[in-house]
Amino acid sequence: MTGRRPPARVRGGPPGAVEGGRDARGLRFGIAVSRFNEGITDRLLKAAVDVLRAAGVERRHLVIVRV
């Protein structure tokens, strides 16, 4: 096994529907952010990082690339 957690099943949802958990500890993420319209993309980036950090992602497991 790769250490990945299986997705949680959705109760009462459509057949085959799954929902991820909110515990992201130990997972790694990459975020690509546009340089165009930085006033908006900077706020979107901050919100994405805030949500990931709240879910337990360590800063060292985040890679942010400006494109």
PyMOL commands that set and color helices and strands:
alter all, ss='L'
color gray80, all
select helices_A, chain A and resi 38-54+59-61
alter helices_A, ss='H'
color red, helices_A
select strands_A, chain A and resi 8-9+18-19+29-33+62-66
alter strands_A, ss='S'
color yellow, strands_A
deselect
rebuild
show_as cartoon
